[in-house]
Amino acid sequence: MVENEYSKVKVNNEMDFCSVADTGVKTALEKAFMKARVSYFLRWEKPGFFSKVFGGAKPSIVFCINSAQLETAEEVIKGLGDMESDIKMIRTKSNNKTGF
């Protein structure tokens, strides 16, 4: 098998863009991202031990996007109107350890 010049390149340009806890907001944001052609993946974060004991917190869903699509993703969030208040913005470099 012939190896091309791109097979050795490791690209890590994902960023944690925002977080939601409501599945309705998640669905609306997914549809808006698909319509705007923003590529994303979801990471589910379970609440920590103390959150479970003292607050009964729900798991949060983190939307990770390609950093090159940041401006488009921000426009999508602005277009959601009143759902914008249910979205917690993160905008940090992703620390996914998937092994890719």
BADOBA-625255 format. One line per field, with one value per residue (C-alpha): residue in three letters; residue number from 1; x, y, z. Coordinates in pm, 1 decimal. Each point is the difference from the previous one (the first is absolute). Example, Ala and Ser with C-alpha at 12.3 -4.5 7.8 and 13.67 -1.06 7.14 Angstrom:
residuo: c(ALA, SER)
num: c(1, 2)
X: c(1230.0, 137.0)
Y: c(-450.0, 344.0)
Z: c(780.0, -66.0)
END
This chain:
residuo: c(MET, VAL, GLU, ASN, GLU, TYR, SER, LYS, VAL, LYS, VAL, ASN, ASN, GLU, MET, ASP, PHE, CYS, SER, VAL, ALA, ASP, THR, GLY, VAL, LYS, THR, ALA, LEU, GLU, LYS, ALA, PHE, MET, LYS, ALA, ARG, VAL, SER, TYR, PHE, LEU, ARG, TRP, GLU, LYS, PRO, GLY, PHE, PHE, SER, LYS, VAL, PHE, GLY, GLY, ALA, LYS, PRO, SER, ILE, VAL, PHE, CYS, ILE, ASN, SER, ALA, GLN, LEU, GLU, THR, ALA, GLU, GLU, VAL, ILE, LYS, GLY, LEU, GLY, ASP, MET, GLU, SER, ASP, ILE, LYS, MET, ILE, ARG, THR, LYS, SER, ASN, ASN, LYS, THR, GLY, PHE)
num: c(1, 2, 3, 4, 5, 6, 7, 8, 9, 10, 11, 12, 13, 14, 15, 16, 17, 18, 19, 20, 21, 22, 23, 24, 25, 26, 27, 28, 29, 30, 31, 32, 33, 34, 35, 36, 37, 38, 39, 40, 41, 42, 43, 44, 45, 46, 47, 48, 49, 50, 51, 52, 53, 54, 55, 56, 57, 58, 59, 60, 61, 62, 63, 64, 65, 66, 67, 68, 69, 70, 71, 72, 73, 74, 75, 76, 77, 78, 79, 80, 81, 82, 83, 84, 85, 86, 87, 88, 89, 90, 91, 92, 93, 94, 95, 96, 97, 98, 99, 100)
X: c(0.0, 134.0, 4.5, -91.4, 136.1, -317.6, 7.2, 269.0, -174.2, -180.0, -270.4, -145.7, -220.6, -306.9, -131.3, -262.7, -245.9, -302.8, -189.0, -371.8, -196.1, -343.7, -56.2, -244.7, 267.2, 246.7, -232.4, -63.2, 372.6, 79.8, -254.9, 134.5, 360.0, -99.8, -185.7, 304.1, 231.9, 201.0, 171.7, -17.5, 10.0, -158.0, 163.4, -223.7, 133.1, -142.2, -37.4, 259.3, -58.9, -77.3, -241.1, -195.7, -3.6, -87.2, -169.1, -126.4, 159.4, -78.2, 273.9, 120.4, 59.0, 307.6, -1.0, 351.0, 63.0, 285.7, 167.1, -10.3, -380.6, -13.0, -156.1, -271.4, -81.0, -29.9, -243.6, -205.5, -21.3, -113.6, -269.4, -156.2, -158.1, -133.6, 169.7, 331.9, -39.7, -4.7, 337.2, 318.1, 286.0, 340.2, 227.9, 310.4, 234.6, -134.8, 192.4, -147.3, 217.2, -144.1, 332.0, -35.9)
Y: c(0.0, 339.1, 265.0, 352.9, 323.3, 63.8, -326.6, 132.4, 330.0, 18.0, 264.8, 113.3, 298.6, -90.9, 233.1, -31.0, 258.9, -13.8, -212.3, -71.4, -198.5, -5.5, -258.3, 230.7, 268.9, -268.4, -109.6, 357.4, 77.8, -318.4, 89.9, 355.8, -124.6, -246.3, 270.8, 231.0, -291.5, 26.6, -328.9, -99.7, -292.7, -45.8, -93.2, -92.8, 101.5, -165.7, 213.7, -51.2, -184.8, 310.3, 132.1, -323.7, 1.6, 365.9, 125.5, -277.4, 163.0, -129.6, -108.0, 270.1, -37.4, 174.6, 99.8, -21.2, 169.5, 61.2, 327.2, 116.7, 14.7, 214.3, 308.1, -202.9, -185.2, 329.1, 129.3, -317.8, 58.0, 359.3, -123.4, -224.0, 295.4, -73.1, -343.7, 183.2, 43.7, -381.4, -39.1, 34.0, 121.9, -164.0, 84.4, -187.1, -240.0, -352.0, -251.7, -312.2, -303.3, -226.4, -131.2, 137.5)
Z: c(0.0, -100.7, 268.7, -106.0, 143.1, 202.7, 192.9, 234.3, 65.9, 331.9, 3.5, 327.4, -74.3, 201.7, 265.6, 272.8, -125.9, 228.8, 248.7, 44.9, 256.7, -165.0, -274.1, -178.6, -31.3, -111.8, -279.4, -116.7, 2.8, -193.2, -268.6, -23.5, -29.5, -272.8, -192.1, 20.8, -88.4, 322.3, 78.6, 364.6, 236.7, 340.4, 326.7, 291.1, 341.1, 305.7, 312.0, 269.9, 323.6, 208.5, -263.4, 25.0, 379.4, 56.5, -312.4, -220.4, -303.7, -349.0, -238.7, -235.3, -371.5, -140.4, -366.7, -144.8, -334.8, -240.1, 99.1, -363.9, 26.5, 314.2, -162.4, -173.7, 322.7, 191.0, -262.9, 41.3, 377.5, -52.9, -237.2, 264.8, 179.5, 349.0, 13.5, 15.0, 376.6, 46.7, -173.5, 202.7, -217.4, 58.9, -298.3, 115.9, -173.7, 24.3, 207.8, -161.1, 39.1, -265.7, -125.5, -352.2)
END
